[in-house]
Amino acid sequence: MKNLAFKRLVVASDTLKSGNQFEFKPRFNLITANDNSFGKSTLAKLLFWTLGGDPVLDVTWTGFDVRCLVDFSVGNETYQAGRYGNIMFLRRPNGQWEKFPKITGAYSEAFAEIVGFEALLPKEALIYSEPVKY
């Protein structure tokens, strides 16, 4: 897998009519606050969410109608990924934007290609069975 580095995260909410932007330095970034409930965990989860992950976000966030954009680099190439609901947007170094109606399928394949993720995962869900008692 290739090295991915975050550069910037933009978060906007139509419900709150507000937003914020977070810049990340090339090497190390430390998210701190003097108290709990300042959004440190949410900031980290939003990076993951924007790239297509499904972290558990605070129930308050689900009602904020949030959209996010993250600038990131892989190697010497710069990309942007955006998310609104389950609609994904991807901008490659050539400047072309692509829109994906869902996270799975074409978007997940495009992102896996960018980061060099070549794992083969089963399409079928694993079936859980009770242990056999002798």
matplotlib code that plots the C-alpha trace (Angstrom):
import matplotlib.pyplot as plt

x = [0.0, 1.3, 1.8, -1.3, -0.9, -3.7, -3.3, -6.7, -10.2, -13.2, -16.4, -19.7, -23.2, -26.2, -28.3, -25.9, -25.1, -21.4, -18.2, -14.6, -11.3, -8.4, -4.8, -2.4, 1.4, 3.5, 4.9, 3.1, -0.1, -1.4, -5.0, -5.4, -7.9, -8.0, -11.2, -13.4, -16.2, -14.2, -14.4, -11.0, -12.4, -14.9, -12.2, -10.3, -13.5, -14.5, -11.2, -12.0, -15.7, -14.8, -12.7, -15.6, -15.3, -18.2, -17.2, -19.7, -20.3, -22.0, -25.7, -25.8, -23.7, -26.1, -28.7, -26.3, -26.4, -22.6, -20.5, -16.8, -13.8, -10.3, -7.1, -4.6, -1.4, -0.2, 3.4, 3.9, 0.4, -2.4, -6.0, -9.3, -12.2, -15.6, -18.6, -22.2, -24.3, -23.2, -22.3, -18.6, -16.5, -12.9, -10.5, -7.4, -4.1, -5.3, -8.0, -11.0, -13.7, -15.6, -18.9, -19.9, -23.5, -22.3, -19.2, -18.9, -18.1, -16.4, -15.4, -13.9, -12.0, -10.7, -9.6, -8.0, -6.0, -4.8, -3.5, -2.3, -4.6, -4.6, -6.2, -8.8, -11.8, -14.7, -18.0, -20.1, -20.7, -19.2, -21.8, -21.6, -22.4, -22.6, -19.7, -20.3, -20.7, -19.3]
y = [0.0, 3.5, 6.3, 8.6, 12.0, 14.3, 18.0, 19.7, 18.8, 21.1, 20.4, 22.2, 21.9, 23.3, 22.7, 24.8, 27.2, 26.9, 25.1, 24.9, 24.1, 22.1, 22.2, 19.3, 19.6, 17.3, 15.2, 15.0, 16.5, 16.4, 17.1, 18.5, 20.4, 21.4, 19.5, 16.7, 17.4, 19.6, 17.3, 15.6, 12.1, 13.5, 15.3, 12.0, 10.1, 12.7, 12.1, 8.4, 9.1, 11.5, 8.8, 6.3, 4.7, 4.1, 5.2, 5.6, 9.3, 11.1, 11.0, 14.8, 14.8, 12.7, 15.5, 18.2, 17.4, 17.4, 17.4, 17.1, 17.5, 16.2, 17.0, 14.3, 13.1, 9.7, 9.7, 12.9, 13.1, 15.3, 14.2, 15.4, 13.3, 14.6, 13.0, 14.0, 11.2, 8.1, 10.1, 10.2, 12.6, 12.1, 14.5, 13.0, 14.9, 15.6, 17.9, 15.8, 15.2, 11.9, 11.4, 8.0, 7.3, 5.0, 4.0, 0.4, -0.6, 1.9, 4.4, 1.7, 0.3, 3.7, 4.5, 1.1, 1.7, 5.1, 3.9, 0.5, -1.6, -5.0, -7.3, -9.7, -9.8, -12.2, -10.8, -13.2, -12.5, -15.0, -17.3, -17.8, -21.2, -22.6, -24.7, -28.4, -30.0, -33.5]
z = [0.0, -0.9, 1.6, 2.0, 3.6, 4.5, 3.5, 4.3, 5.5, 4.7, 6.6, 5.9, 7.2, 5.5, 8.6, 10.8, 8.0, 9.0, 8.3, 9.1, 7.4, 9.0, 7.5, 8.1, 8.1, 6.0, 8.9, 12.2, 13.4, 17.0, 17.7, 21.2, 23.4, 27.1, 27.7, 26.3, 23.8, 21.5, 18.5, 18.4, 17.7, 15.3, 13.3, 12.9, 12.1, 9.4, 7.6, 7.4, 6.6, 3.7, 2.1, 2.2, 5.6, 7.9, 11.4, 14.2, 14.5, 17.3, 16.9, 16.7, 13.6, 11.6, 11.7, 10.5, 6.8, 6.6, 3.4, 3.5, 1.2, 1.9, 0.0, 0.2, -1.5, -2.5, -3.4, -5.3, -6.6, -5.1, -5.0, -3.6, -2.3, -1.3, 0.3, 0.8, 2.2, 0.3, -2.9, -3.5, -5.5, -6.6, -8.3, -9.8, -10.5, -14.1, -12.6, -13.7, -11.2, -11.0, -9.3, -7.8, -6.7, -3.9, -2.0, -3.2, -6.7, -9.0, -6.2, -3.9, -6.9, -7.9, -4.4, -3.9, -7.2, -6.0, -2.7, -4.1, -1.9, -3.6, -1.0, -2.3, 0.0, -0.2, -1.6, 0.5, 4.1, 6.4, 7.9, 11.6, 13.0, 16.5, 17.6, 17.4, 20.8, 21.2]

ax = plt.figure().add_subplot(projection="3d")
ax.plot(x, y, z, "-o")
ax.set_aspect("equal")
plt.show()
